[in-house]
Amino acid sequence: MDRSDSYRREVTAKVESGWKIEEETQDRVTLVRREFGNPGIHLIIAILTIWWAMGVPNLLYAAYRYFTGSQRTIVWKDRAEAGADKLGTNTE
């Protein structure tokens, strides 16, 4: 199996599972997964603040989680086939 085939297969699998490509260079791909927060917390914020703040705290919480709750991973193109999960992918 060719290294580039393994690399493409790994990137494709990550994209299909919800990751998005943030940056792509010749030797690596940086993938990111973002979220808007827990629906239960959104419901609690809405119940407590909808009357006075008209949903603004919910929007602020969603923006906060979108920017601070993101996960990033890097898939390297030139890596050894043995131990691919441990050596080829770093999650922050």
KOLTOR-757117 format. One line per field, with one value per atom (N, C-alpha, C): residue number from 1; residue in one letter; atom name; x, y, z. Coordinates in steps of 0.001 Angstrom, whole numbers, plus 500000, padded with zeros to 6 digits. Atoms other than C-alpha are relative to their C-alpha. Layout:
BEGIN
nr	c(NUM | ...)
rest	c(A | ...)
atom	c(CA | ...)
px	c(X | ...)
py	c(Y | ...)
pz	c(Z | ...)
This chain:
BEGIN
nr	c(1 | 1 | 1 | 2 | 2 | 2 | 3 | 3 | 3 | 4 | 4 | 4 | 5 | 5 | 5 | 6 | 6 | 6 | 7 | 7 | 7 | 8 | 8 | 8 | 9 | 9 | 9 | 10 | 10 | 10 | 11 | 11 | 11 | 12 | 12 | 12 | 13 | 13 | 13 | 14 | 14 | 14 | 15 | 15 | 15 | 16 | 16 | 16 | 17 | 17 | 17 | 18 | 18 | 18 | 19 | 19 | 19 | 20 | 20 | 20 | 21 | 21 | 21 | 22 | 22 | 22 | 23 | 23 | 23 | 24 | 24 | 24 | 25 | 25 | 25 | 26 | 26 | 26 | 27 | 27 | 27 | 28 | 28 | 28 | 29 | 29 | 29 | 30 | 30 | 30 | 31 | 31 | 31 | 32 | 32 | 32 | 33 | 33 | 33 | 34 | 34 | 34 | 35 | 35 | 35 | 36 | 36 | 36 | 37 | 37 | 37 | 38 | 38 | 38 | 39 | 39 | 39 | 40 | 40 | 40 | 41 | 41 | 41 | 42 | 42 | 42 | 43 | 43 | 43 | 44 | 44 | 44 | 45 | 45 | 45 | 46 | 46 | 46 | 47 | 47 | 47 | 48 | 48 | 48 | 49 | 49 | 49 | 50 | 50 | 50 | 51 | 51 | 51 | 52 | 52 | 52 | 53 | 53 | 53 | 54 | 54 | 54 | 55 | 55 | 55 | 56 | 56 | 56 | 57 | 57 | 57 | 58 | 58 | 58 | 59 | 59 | 59 | 60 | 60 | 60 | 61 | 61 | 61 | 62 | 62 | 62 | 63 | 63 | 63 | 64 | 64 | 64 | 65 | 65 | 65 | 66 | 66 | 66 | 67 | 67 | 67 | 68 | 68 | 68 | 69 | 69 | 69 | 70 | 70 | 70 | 71 | 71 | 71 | 72 | 72 | 72 | 73 | 73 | 73 | 74 | 74 | 74 | 75 | 75 | 75 | 76 | 76 | 76 | 77 | 77 | 77 | 78 | 78 | 78 | 79 | 79 | 79 | 80 | 80 | 80 | 81 | 81 | 81 | 82 | 82 | 82 | 83 | 83 | 83 | 84 | 84 | 84 | 85 | 85 | 85 | 86 | 86 | 86 | 87 | 87 | 87 | 88 | 88 | 88 | 89 | 89 | 89 | 90 | 90 | 90 | 91 | 91 | 91 | 92 | 92 | 92)
rest	c(M | M | M | D | D | D | R | R | R | S | S | S | D | D | D | S | S | S | Y | Y | Y | R | R | R | R | R | R | E | E | E | V | V | V | T | T | T | A | A | A | K | K | K | V | V | V | E | E | E | S | S | S | G | G | G | W | W | W | K | K | K | I | I | I | E | E | E | E | E | E | E | E | E | T | T | T | Q | Q | Q | D | D | D | R | R | R | V | V | V | T | T | T | L | L | L | V | V | V | R | R | R | R | R | R | E | E | E | F | F | F | G | G | G | N | N | N | P | P | P | G | G | G | I | I | I | H | H | H | L | L | L | I | I | I | I | I | I | A | A | A | I | I | I | L | L | L | T | T | T | I | I | I | W | W | W | W | W | W | A | A | A | M | M | M | G | G | G | V | V | V | P | P | P | N | N | N | L | L | L | L | L | L | Y | Y | Y | A | A | A | A | A | A | Y | Y | Y | R | R | R | Y | Y | Y | F | F | F | T | T | T | G | G | G | S | S | S | Q | Q | Q | R | R | R | T | T | T | I | I | I | V | V | V | W | W | W | K | K | K | D | D | D | R | R | R | A | A | A | E | E | E | A | A | A | G | G | G | A | A | A | D | D | D | K | K | K | L | L | L | G | G | G | T | T | T | N | N | N | T | T | T | E | E | E)
atom	c(N | CA | C | N | CA | C | N | CA | C | N | CA | C | N | CA | C | N | CA | C | N | CA | C | N | CA | C | N | CA | C | N | CA | C | N | CA | C | N | CA | C | N | CA | C | N | CA | C | N | CA | C | N | CA | C | N | CA | C | N | CA | C | N | CA | C | N | CA | C | N | CA | C | N | CA | C | N | CA | C | N | CA | C | N | CA | C | N | CA | C | N | CA | C | N | CA | C | N | CA | C | N | CA | C | N | CA | C | N | CA | C | N | CA | C | N | CA | C | N | CA | C | N | CA | C | N | CA | C | N | CA | C | N | CA | C | N | CA | C | N | CA | C | N | CA | C | N | CA | C | N | CA | C | N | CA | C | N | CA | C | N | CA | C | N | CA | C | N | CA | C | N | CA | C | N | CA | C | N | CA | C | N | CA | C | N | CA | C | N | CA | C | N | CA | C | N | CA | C | N | CA | C | N | CA | C | N | CA | C | N | CA | C | N | CA | C | N | CA | C | N | CA | C | N | CA | C | N | CA | C | N | CA | C | N | CA | C | N | CA | C | N | CA | C | N | CA | C | N | CA | C | N | CA | C | N | CA | C | N | CA | C | N | CA | C | N | CA | C | N | CA | C | N | CA | C | N | CA | C | N | CA | C | N | CA | C | N | CA | C | N | CA | C | N | CA | C | N | CA | C | N | CA | C | N | CA | C | N | CA | C | N | CA | C | N | CA | C | N | CA | C)
px	c(500846 | 500000 | 500894 | 499250 | 501329 | 499701 | 500206 | 501808 | 498975 | 500947 | 499846 | 498566 | 501340 | 496881 | 499516 | 500344 | 496939 | 499686 | 500189 | 497217 | 498645 | 501286 | 494272 | 498831 | 501059 | 492193 | 499732 | 500153 | 492831 | 499331 | 500616 | 491952 | 498535 | 501380 | 488802 | 499133 | 500763 | 487698 | 499703 | 500220 | 488146 | 498960 | 500963 | 486213 | 498595 | 501306 | 483372 | 499436 | 500478 | 483204 | 499775 | 500364 | 482644 | 501120 | 498895 | 486090 | 499985 | 499885 | 486697 | 501459 | 498614 | 489948 | 500188 | 499703 | 491371 | 501181 | 498812 | 494760 | 500591 | 499412 | 496404 | 501300 | 498706 | 500081 | 500463 | 499498 | 502262 | 500271 | 499625 | 503246 | 499007 | 500958 | 500253 | 498657 | 501341 | 496558 | 499580 | 500519 | 495174 | 498486 | 501453 | 491594 | 499459 | 500620 | 489215 | 498564 | 501394 | 485957 | 499491 | 500556 | 483845 | 498609 | 501333 | 480715 | 499406 | 500696 | 478121 | 499583 | 500336 | 477738 | 498954 | 500937 | 475523 | 498563 | 501395 | 471796 | 499304 | 500582 | 470872 | 500363 | 499572 | 472901 | 499309 | 500734 | 471329 | 498563 | 501372 | 467895 | 499933 | 499970 | 468800 | 500223 | 499752 | 470205 | 498752 | 501219 | 467065 | 498914 | 501036 | 464749 | 500290 | 499642 | 466659 | 500087 | 499712 | 467303 | 499141 | 500718 | 464859 | 499126 | 500913 | 462470 | 500741 | 499289 | 465102 | 501017 | 498899 | 467835 | 499690 | 500473 | 465868 | 500972 | 499168 | 468309 | 501447 | 498622 | 471521 | 500999 | 499049 | 473208 | 500176 | 499881 | 472452 | 500946 | 499105 | 474177 | 501444 | 498656 | 477145 | 500616 | 499508 | 477442 | 500370 | 499709 | 477276 | 501292 | 498767 | 479992 | 501214 | 498907 | 482156 | 500405 | 499707 | 481881 | 500555 | 499530 | 482469 | 501497 | 498599 | 485802 | 500907 | 499136 | 487075 | 499848 | 500235 | 485602 | 500378 | 499638 | 487227 | 501136 | 498938 | 489439 | 500749 | 499187 | 492310 | 500836 | 499131 | 494247 | 500815 | 499113 | 497152 | 500282 | 499676 | 497575 | 501214 | 498752 | 501138 | 500058 | 499924 | 501784 | 501150 | 498822 | 505276 | 500177 | 499888 | 504894 | 500148 | 499843 | 505699 | 498634 | 501271 | 502904 | 499751 | 500164 | 503539 | 499637 | 500421 | 501729 | 499432 | 500485 | 499942 | 499135 | 500872 | 497371 | 500778 | 499240 | 499990 | 500946 | 499006 | 502557 | 499425 | 500462 | 500493 | 498975 | 501082 | 497744 | 500240 | 499890 | 498039 | 498703 | 501231 | 494928 | 500293 | 499807 | 494965 | 498756)
py	c(498826 | 500000 | 501240 | 498766 | 503408 | 500950 | 499060 | 506066 | 501070 | 498952 | 508659 | 499471 | 500600 | 506244 | 499953 | 500052 | 505760 | 501398 | 498599 | 509524 | 500514 | 499550 | 510279 | 499286 | 500765 | 507526 | 500509 | 499498 | 508858 | 501379 | 498672 | 512450 | 499878 | 500198 | 511284 | 499454 | 500561 | 509226 | 501064 | 498935 | 512212 | 500999 | 499046 | 514542 | 499404 | 500656 | 512016 | 499883 | 500105 | 511804 | 501361 | 498690 | 515552 | 501017 | 499053 | 517157 | 500843 | 499130 | 520092 | 500374 | 499648 | 520936 | 501489 | 498611 | 524125 | 500520 | 499607 | 524200 | 498759 | 501127 | 521983 | 500452 | 499726 | 522001 | 498733 | 501169 | 519597 | 498809 | 501112 | 517561 | 499697 | 500261 | 517815 | 500666 | 499415 | 518582 | 500265 | 499655 | 520414 | 499966 | 500151 | 519409 | 500594 | 499383 | 521144 | 499517 | 500346 | 520129 | 501010 | 498962 | 522895 | 499593 | 500280 | 522789 | 501301 | 498816 | 525291 | 499869 | 500178 | 523923 | 498930 | 501033 | 521524 | 500515 | 499558 | 521743 | 500184 | 499853 | 521280 | 501336 | 498707 | 524313 | 501144 | 498984 | 526318 | 500135 | 499973 | 525370 | 500708 | 499351 | 526423 | 501504 | 498569 | 529746 | 500671 | 499428 | 530322 | 500178 | 499922 | 529582 | 501137 | 498998 | 531870 | 501426 | 498647 | 534814 | 500469 | 499623 | 534836 | 501233 | 498878 | 537339 | 501337 | 498745 | 539955 | 500284 | 499778 | 539452 | 499568 | 500392 | 538074 | 499098 | 500998 | 535242 | 500383 | 499563 | 537280 | 499127 | 500885 | 535160 | 498648 | 501249 | 532045 | 500166 | 499730 | 533580 | 500173 | 499817 | 534620 | 498667 | 501324 | 531103 | 499166 | 500756 | 529552 | 500493 | 499454 | 531911 | 499618 | 500382 | 531207 | 498546 | 501422 | 527429 | 499737 | 500183 | 527730 | 500296 | 499615 | 529475 | 499339 | 500592 | 527935 | 498490 | 501429 | 524437 | 499207 | 500711 | 523470 | 499011 | 500999 | 520417 | 500050 | 500025 | 520284 | 498729 | 501153 | 517353 | 500212 | 499872 | 517150 | 498610 | 501257 | 514329 | 500276 | 499802 | 514105 | 499054 | 500812 | 512819 | 498998 | 500873 | 511367 | 499442 | 500646 | 509073 | 498504 | 501451 | 505447 | 499333 | 500732 | 502934 | 499354 | 500641 | 501210 | 501040 | 499080 | 502919 | 501287 | 498812 | 505309 | 500876 | 499213 | 506374 | 500775 | 499333 | 507228 | 501031 | 499091 | 508902 | 501041 | 499123 | 510481 | 501019 | 499097 | 512250 | 500586 | 499298 | 514855 | 500753 | 499282 | 516185 | 500999 | 498956 | 519462 | 500141)
pz	c(500000 | 500000 | 500000 | 500147 | 499024 | 501161 | 498896 | 501705 | 499660 | 500379 | 499750 | 500000 | 499922 | 499485 | 501442 | 498584 | 503254 | 500519 | 499601 | 503772 | 499522 | 500548 | 501473 | 500662 | 499356 | 503032 | 501420 | 498636 | 506546 | 500009 | 500086 | 505565 | 499597 | 500444 | 503744 | 501122 | 498879 | 506750 | 501048 | 499016 | 509071 | 499497 | 500558 | 506730 | 500024 | 499980 | 506472 | 501415 | 498623 | 510281 | 500655 | 499467 | 510692 | 500110 | 499961 | 510560 | 498729 | 501172 | 508189 | 499812 | 500301 | 506438 | 500265 | 499665 | 507926 | 499181 | 500742 | 506209 | 499348 | 500719 | 503624 | 499362 | 500611 | 502696 | 499295 | 500728 | 500728 | 500910 | 499126 | 503780 | 501115 | 498933 | 506129 | 499715 | 500049 | 506518 | 501446 | 498686 | 509546 | 499926 | 499977 | 510353 | 501296 | 498831 | 512768 | 500122 | 499713 | 514422 | 501021 | 499134 | 515942 | 500466 | 499460 | 518078 | 500531 | 499509 | 519270 | 501453 | 498593 | 522781 | 500216 | 499579 | 524664 | 499892 | 500118 | 523771 | 501353 | 498674 | 527442 | 500635 | 499458 | 528452 | 499253 | 500771 | 525618 | 500517 | 499486 | 526964 | 501356 | 498688 | 530506 | 499862 | 500228 | 529283 | 499441 | 500586 | 527212 | 501051 | 498967 | 530135 | 500981 | 498996 | 532486 | 499455 | 500494 | 530153 | 498831 | 501218 | 527214 | 500210 | 499760 | 528832 | 500030 | 499816 | 529711 | 498897 | 500937 | 527141 | 498573 | 501329 | 524155 | 499228 | 500668 | 523380 | 499768 | 500212 | 523292 | 500779 | 499302 | 526027 | 499296 | 500747 | 523957 | 498816 | 501131 | 520939 | 500471 | 499460 | 523058 | 500434 | 499599 | 524519 | 498766 | 501228 | 521027 | 499353 | 500576 | 519747 | 500839 | 499101 | 522806 | 499772 | 500210 | 522314 | 498604 | 501379 | 518556 | 499905 | 500112 | 519018 | 501029 | 498988 | 522259 | 500117 | 499861 | 522039 | 498770 | 501220 | 518755 | 500268 | 499934 | 518297 | 498681 | 501212 | 515837 | 499979 | 500174 | 514449 | 498730 | 501156 | 512004 | 499459 | 500670 | 509500 | 499120 | 500741 | 508162 | 498811 | 501206 | 504657 | 500075 | 499958 | 505174 | 501401 | 498695 | 508145 | 499794 | 500085 | 508852 | 500103 | 499976 | 508300 | 501362 | 498690 | 511639 | 501038 | 498956 | 514480 | 499450 | 500685 | 512154 | 500894 | 499141 | 514745 | 501059 | 498948 | 517351 | 499435 | 500536 | 515104 | 499050 | 501064 | 512355 | 500400 | 499644 | 514232 | 501379 | 498723 | 516956 | 500227 | 499681 | 518681 | 501102 | 498985 | 520599 | 500819)
